[in-house]
Amino acid sequence: MPILGINEATGNWVASDFEIPNSDKKNWGMMYRSTSSISARAKDLADELDKILKGTGEELEVDNPLVLAKITALSGNYNMARQLQSNLMKSIKDTAQTAIRNI
């Protein structure tokens, strides 16, 4: 009976497409590939929040409830994206450490 995830001919692990580095791109590793989409979204949120707080193009209306709501929402989403990124990286690190300990 074949073991799931093991190559029967060699006995080695079968790598998923996610684990195989792209030869045409920089080899940043699995940690980068798994969190890069979150980083891009966090950057978009941070750039928009920065634009509002600097008042680029218009004055910052701190007494306007709509502006305050947008600042609050952007800030919360940015913090949540960074927390998610941190949790993903910690999960990958913990999984790698567990795999190394059990080898």
Steps between C-alpha positions, in 0.01 A plus 500: 500500500656834396564761766347837422767763426783247449646410160481120477804472274740713706341507845541880509238760578297624204526879488189703429505772234498754784827363641693496172697824449446685174817509294395816317448702818714583799512212744364667814377174646170357612449754780509787250278324245237422762474855634576713193134551406424619853801733487372656179156560652648638823713740294192623311318562828801674654550722195134606501508565876819703461341705222199583718707584808737725304203677346639459148273689264268626773505607861462233765153545646529353849148615589340321204347168615538345153872579490546366853309183409720447194817555705376255763407238240830531313699486822311192620537322166870584481562369852298186426699434180830534684375272781389240244839520331673453835279201588567332164875544536488366857295198387750417225792543742335279764415234241858500370640471854265210576600322180870548579456372857316189380752403233 
